[in-house]
Amino acid sequence: AAGVIQSPRHLIKEKRETATLKCYPIPRHDTVYWYQQGPGQDPQFLISFYEKMQSDKGSIPDRFSAQQFSDYHSELNMSSLELGDSALYFCASSSNAGWATDTQYFGPGTRLTVL
Amino acid sequence: AQSVAQPEDQVNVAEGNPLTVKCTYSVSGNPYLFWYVQYPNRGLQFLLKYITGDNLVKGSYGFEAEFNKSQTSFHLKKPSALVSDSALYFCAVRADAGGTSYGKLTFGQGTILTVHP
């Protein structure tokens, strides 16, 4: 079965640079979520989209922005990168408009390292 | 606000023995509870979820979990552990705010399960 695809899988950036992470949800899934997992931490919710509209927002820094496109893929844009942004970034997708009962299926993650 | 607690950072069991990974939760509204497993350098894999109905939920790879409303717990169990079950396990919760919810998953801190041969 098709899974959530994330690219790139690994990314190395310098401080103050920008980064763009991409997420391709499972086919026919209409809701996308972004999470950040720091070293030894649990995943923290950043933001979610349903039908190209932002549906929920968590602890996402103002330096970050995201959007969902007409083909349902999503991009997380990160600017003015800081050392503390080094983390594993997960995208997840779900169907049925993201009802609370829906299962979120996670991608393999993008490991961002900021030097 | 919603929260999840996994009181044990690590659980060690011998192969073939039963295992339990503990989880307690706090939410306003109906709780929807999930277990995920994470292998090193991999994404989160869905194991099982509780929505409503039977308190004992069966999931992937022989895992099951028991929902206990009075104790606000959702412990993960397996009758006979395998070495390959060694991984990081996360319990997570979403709350039903009385209607459509596009909301986030809130995760516990994670429990490292080690199964010894």
Boltz contact constraints between the chains, C-beta under 6 A:
constraints:
  - contact:
      token1: [A, 42]
      token2: [B, 107]
      max_distance: 6.0
  - contact:
      token1: [A, 42]
      token2: [B, 109]
      max_distance: 6.0
  - contact:
      token1: [A, 42]
      token2: [B, 110]
      max_distance: 6.0
  - contact:
      token1: [A, 43]
      token2: [B, 107]
      max_distance: 6.0
  - contact:
      token1: [A, 45]
      token2: [B, 104]
      max_distance: 6.0
  - contact:
      token1: [A, 48]
      token2: [B, 102]
      max_distance: 6.0
  - contact:
      token1: [A, 50]
      token2: [B, 102]
      max_distance: 6.0
  - contact:
      token1: [A, 55]
      token2: [B, 102]
      max_distance: 6.0
  - contact:
      token1: [A, 56]
      token2: [B, 102]
      max_distance: 6.0
  - contact:
      token1: [A, 56]
      token2: [B, 103]
      max_distance: 6.0
  - contact:
      token1: [A, 56]
      token2: [B, 104]
      max_distance: 6.0
  - contact:
      token1: [A, 58]
      token2: [B, 104]
      max_distance: 6.0
  - contact:
      token1: [A, 98]
      token2: [B, 102]
      max_distance: 6.0
  - contact:
      token1: [A, 100]
      token2: [B, 32]
      max_distance: 6.0
  - contact:
      token1: [A, 100]
      token2: [B, 94]
      max_distance: 6.0
  - contact:
      token1: [A, 100]
      token2: [B, 96]
      max_distance: 6.0
  - contact:
      token1: [A, 100]
      token2: [B, 101]
      max_distance: 6.0
  - contact:
      token1: [A, 101]
      token2: [B, 32]
      max_distance: 6.0
  - contact:
      token1: [A, 101]
      token2: [B, 51]
      max_distance: 6.0
  - contact:
      token1: [A, 103]
      token2: [B, 46]
      max_distance: 6.0
  - contact:
      token1: [A, 106]
      token2: [B, 43]
      max_distance: 6.0
  - contact:
      token1: [A, 106]
      token2: [B, 44]
      max_distance: 6.0
  - contact:
      token1: [A, 107]
      token2: [B, 43]
      max_distance: 6.0
  - contact:
      token1: [A, 108]
      token2: [B, 43]
      max_distance: 6.0
  - contact:
      token1: [A, 109]
      token2: [B, 43]
      max_distance: 6.0
